[in-house]
Amino acid sequence: MIAEIVAVGSEMLTPFRQDTNSLYLTGQLNELGVNVAFKTVVGDNREHLVSTARTAISRSDVVIFMGGLGPTEDDLTRETVADLLGRRLQRNEDVVRHIEARFRSFKRDMPAVNLRQAMVPEGAEVLENPRGTAPGLWIEDKARMIALLPGPPRELKPLFIEQVLPRLHRHISGVRMFSRELRVTGLGESHVEERIRPIYTRYPNINTTILAAPGEVQVHLRAWTEDATQAETTLEEIVRSFELALGDRIFAHKGVPLEEVIAELLTAHRATIATAESCTGGLLAERLTRIPGSSNYFLGGVVSYSNERKTAWTEVPAEMIAAKGAVSAEVAVALAEGIRRSVGSTFGVGITGIAGPGGGSEEKPVGTVYIALAAPSGTKERLVHLPGDREMIRFHASQLALDMVRVHYLYDGKPQPRRVHPTN
């Protein structure tokens, strides 16, 4: 069964508003066994909406329109769909009473323009919306199922769960989607593809998607079938093969960021961490503390940009900076050990580098970063040359720092095999 999602609203064609509803609906539909094959964002333009809606209705089994059900002249969804299906709009008195009651609850008079929201295409089922004035609509036309939902997420999500989902359940087959997700760091997209392509091409019935994201590569596996046992067995077989091909570069078997993985590790081992950052400007500390409960493992951090602050806050010897340079392995180690000693944490992380766009040299070009991890078993440091602009260099550096903590636990503090530096 093929589904299509159409987001209606000119505001989503600007830099100021994103269509997040379609992500939510895609997840819900996939779990139901419905394959979302198309997504479209269209503005409040009658000609464009007619063209988009006509195409969607002609090619998809399920079409969900989001937005364009308000009371104003630029809310065109219900009229457009009714015209395309050859159905007249009729005033629904139950909807009128609902809208009037909602305005009374706010002690306000209902503007006459809101009566437009009570116009319902012939044969459509009204989906009551207790959280707003615009009701949803459900239309079955030949073999198609069409849902018209209000745009605000606080209205759309419960309306979909409470009223659209049960109607879809009546029509879907026994086919379901079964999936796995692996997240990989320290390898570029092409390196991941090179390693796992000989594996996934042996399974033509499994959809494999490789996605590059900042600091990581995501590998998605999806199977659409009625045979749950076979699907689970096959997916597990592929995952085991991927684990052999990718080794310790896999940091998660679910859709979570690396900082969440580190939070789980630190919490499980009752360990703490502190940071001393230069070129990342506090980004590592921010990522560590964006996880709820981070006060259990994050003790504190400093952003020691100037050489003087490196000395004052983390006791990096001034003569070391003068002799080796602020961007050096020695200074990274001193930052890590200094912050660990200062706050009494299990781990200390030191980062120093050149994020650019200026400040580089032939010996130390932009993207040169030293990262050190001070642990009870000793201190390790890494030199990396990171690609990209300033923000990418900063993010990659924070990702590598987090990964050093993960690998520490993976190998119990022992030496690790040499790895390829990230290029994605």
C-alpha positions, 0 to 999 in steps of 0.5 A: 500500500502506497501513501503520500503526504501533502503539507499545505501552507506557504509558510513552509516554503520559507526559511522560518517554518519546517514541516515536522508533521510529515516525519511523525506521520511517516513513522506512524504509517511505516509501523502500520505497514504503509509505505510512504512513497511521496511527500510534497510541500505546496503553498496556498495557491489554488493552481499549485494545490490542484495540480499537486492534489490531482497527482497525489490522488491519482497515484497513491492508495492513501493520501494525507493532506495537512493544513489549509483547513482554516477559516480564511480565503487562503485555506483551500484544501477542502474545496480543492479536494472536493472539486477534484473528487466531484463532490459538493460541499455541504454545511454540517450543522454539528460542526457549526455547533462545535465551533460555536461552543469552542468560541463560547468557551473562550467567551468570544463571539464566533466570526462568520468566516469560521463557518467555512470550516463547517463545509464538508464534501459529500460522503466525507466523515467528519473527524471531531477535533476537540483541540481546534475549530477545524475538524478533520475529514475522511473520504473513501473514494473508490480504492483510495483513502483520503484524510484531511487534517489540521496543520498544528501538531497539537491537533494533528497528532492526536487526531491521527491516532484517535481517528485516522489510525483505526480507519486505516486498520480496517483496510490494510493487509497483513504486511508490516515494516520491519527495520533496523538502524545502525549508526557509524562514526569514524568512517565516511559514507563511501567507506561504509558503502564499500564495506557493506555493499557486498553484504546487502546486495545479497538480500534484494528484498531488504531495502538498505539506505546509507545516509551521511549526517554530521559526524556519523553515517546511518544505515537503515534496513527495512523489510516489508512482509507478512512473515515476521519470523523470516523478516526478523531472522534476515535482518539479524543476519544482515546486522551481524554481517555488518558488525563484522564489516564495520567493527568498532565503528558502530556506536549504536543499534538504534536511532540515538546520537553519540552523546546519548550513548556516552550518557548511558555508558557513564551512568552505567559505570557510575563515572563522571566527566569534565571538559576543557575546550578551546576550538570547540567553544563549549560544544562538547559540554553542550552535547553532554548536558543536553541529555536529561540527567546529565548532572549525574555524570557531567561535573563541569567544564571550561572554555579556555580560548586564550593561552592565559586561561589555559594556564589559569583554569587548567594549569597548562604550563605557560612554558609548554604553550610557548615551546609547543604551541597552544595547538599541540598534543602536549597542551591537549593532554595538559588540558585533559589532565588539568580539568580532571584533576581540578574537578575530581572527575573520572574522565577529563577531555581536552580539545585544542585546534584550529577551526578556521577560517583563518589561523592555519599555517603550513605546519598546522593547517585549518582543521588540525585538532588535538584531542586528549582523554585523561582516564584512571588508566592513563591519558590518550591523545589523537591528532586529526585533520578535519575537513569542512568549514568552521562549524563542521570542524567543531562538530567533528572534534566534539564527535571524536572526543565522545567517541574516545570515551566510548572506545575506552569502555569498548576496549577497557582502556587498552590500546585500540586498532588503528582507525581511518579518520572520518571524512564525512 
